[in-house]
Amino acid sequence: MSTPPKPGKGLSVKVDQQLYDDLVIMMRAGITVSDAVKEAVNIIAGTCRNAWAMGAYPEGVLPQVIACQVVPYDPGNTVTDSDGTPPAAPRP
């Protein structure tokens, strides 16, 4: 197992077609590539923490994700970019 880069350091990821396509989708919500990667990692890391804490998977084993639950859209409760500003409007 290797270690992640220290806080403040850059992260280098080779972009294949799947990652490119996924970033296009996430960026349609007006977020940056950096924020898209951070959000995706945060979701999976949270899933791991929860699955390990409740004993559904042994610690260190990546859980199989079969569903995703989202909060219904509320225009008064929007996500903000990393700088605290509202995200740009989605592109058609």
Disulfide bonds with the S-S distance in Angstrom:
none
